Structure formats: C-alpha cells, structure tokens
Amino acid sequence: MFAFPEQFSNATKANLESQFALFSALTSKTFEGVEKLVDLNINTVKAALEDSSATTRQLLAVKDAQEFFAVSASQAQPAAEKALAYSRQVASIAADTGAEFSKAAESQFAEVNRKVISLVDEVTKNAPAGSETYVSALKTAISNANAGYEQFTKTTKQAVEAIESNLNAAVSQFTQATRKAGAAANSAAAA
C-alpha cells in the first residue's frame, strides 16, 4: 500500500525511544515513591520504639491498678492519631506517585499520538490513487484509539478521586471513633 519503508523505520525507532523514555520515567517515579515509603516506615518504627519505651517506663512506675488503666487509656488517643497520620502519609505518597505516573503517561501518549498523526499525514500525501478507503480507515482507527484512551484516562481519574474520597471519609470516621473511645476510657479511668 505504501512505499515508504524508511519513514516507517524512523517512526518505529522513534516509537521505541519514546517507550524507553516512558519506561525510564515510570521506573524513576516508582523508585522515588518507594524511597519515600521506606523513609516514612523507618521514621515511624523509630518513633514507635521511643513511644513504646516511654509508655513502658510509665507503666512500670504505676502504684495501683487505677493508675495503670489511666496511663493505658491516655496512650490510646495519641496512638490512634499517629496511626491516622501514618495512613495519610502513605495515601499521600501513593497519590503523588500515581499522579506522576499519569502525567508521564499522558505526556508520552500525546507525543506518540502527534508522531503517528504526522506520519499518517505524510504518507497519505503521496498515497497511490484508490487508497483513499484505506487511508480513511487508518485515520478512523487512530481517532477511535485516541477517544478510547481519553475515556480510559477520564475513568481512571474518577476512580482515583473516588478512592481518595472514600479514604478521607474512613479516616474521618476512624478519628471520631477514636476520640469517643479515648473519652470513654478516660471517664472509666477517672471513676
């Protein structure tokens, strides 16, 4: 149909280079996200060990059961808040990494799409007579693929927003439940 093997060879090479660039960018973003997560976990473990040590010292210094329960109850609220803060930080790291993935993929897709359209336009300028049907079918296929990708991107963004919204609602409910439990524990310890 087309007699432009060099154009297709160059387009294939450019496409492979684009895919490699995308893979490199995604790999880099993945490592950045993992690095942030490892740092968060190390800091969380250090803080948990320090808190555990301090709580143990307090519990060893108690004189009676009432004081023991009061100290135990006083630790519930801060522990829950720290767990909540940790969950938020993990969610933030995941959201940031996901956003970087989307940004890199969208940028790469737009560039590849531009190159494909340019190649099709260039090739179709010199297409032999009678190939209009094939050219039209190729352009329609590219247009449909673009529409499908745009719909997929839109749906993915909506799903991410829904997950973030549900996570925020769950965190809010957990916080309220923790405060109520802490208040009840403090009331019981005071009685």
ABEGO torsion letter per residue (X at the ends): XBABAAAAAAAAAAAAAAAAAAAAAAAAAAAAAAAAAAAAAAAAAAAAAAAAAAAAAAAAABABAAAAAAAAAAAAAAAAAAAAAAAAAAAAAAAAAAAAAAAAAAAAAAAAAAAAAAAAAAAAAABBBGAAAAAAAAAAAAAAAAAAAAAAAAAAAAAAAAAAAAAAAAAAAAAAAAAAAAAAAAAAAAX
